[in-house]
């Protein structure tokens, strides 16, 4: 499976949407038995959106979530220099 990117764009509910996404991702990770290698990252650098990156292992446990948030598959592993780890 590929790395995936989830972008939550600017709106009145951007913060609430991001919190809901992270909460659902953590629940999916726990329900899957907290698999090794599952990792997520966040970029808060933009004032208008949140960008999340999910490792292939995290994407595997979050299939429904990826569809719900219109995630995009990355063609190659992303550079994580502008991203902070997101604790699952």
DANORNOR-V314685 format. One record per residue. N is the residue number from 0. D_CENTER is the distance of its C-alpha to the mean C-alpha in Angstrom with 2 decimals. Layout:
N_D_CENTER ; N_D_CENTER
This chain:
0_14.41 ; 1_12.59 ; 2_9.55 ; 3_7.23 ; 4_6.33 ; 5_5.52 ; 6_8.37 ; 7_9.95 ; 8_13.52 ; 9_16.44 ; 10_18.18 ; 11_19.96 ; 12_17.13 ; 13_14.27 ; 14_14.18 ; 15_14.62 ; 16_11.91 ; 17_9.31 ; 18_11.07 ; 19_11.18 ; 20_7.51 ; 21_7.21 ; 22_10.58 ; 23_10.04 ; 24_7.36 ; 25_10.06 ; 26_12.76 ; 27_11.70 ; 28_11.59 ; 29_14.94 ; 30_16.41 ; 31_15.95 ; 32_17.91 ; 33_15.42 ; 34_15.46 ; 35_16.17 ; 36_14.03 ; 37_10.68 ; 38_8.65 ; 39_5.51 ; 40_6.55 ; 41_7.20 ; 42_10.11 ; 43_12.39 ; 44_15.25 ; 45_15.79 ; 46_17.68 ; 47_16.76 ; 48_12.98 ; 49_9.61 ; 50_7.46 ; 51_3.94 ; 52_4.63 ; 53_4.68 ; 54_8.42 ; 55_10.77 ; 56_11.52 ; 57_8.20 ; 58_8.12 ; 59_11.69 ; 60_11.39 ; 61_8.93 ; 62_11.17 ; 63_12.25 ; 64_9.02 ; 65_8.20 ; 66_11.76 ; 67_11.83 ; 68_9.37 ; 69_11.02 ; 70_8.40 ; 71_10.44 ; 72_11.40 ; 73_12.31 ; 74_16.02 ; 75_15.91 ; 76_13.95 ; 77_12.79 ; 78_14.72 ; 79_12.91 ; 80_15.87 ; 81_14.48 ; 82_11.27 ; 83_11.55 ; 84_10.40 ; 85_8.57 ; 86_11.01 ; 87_10.29
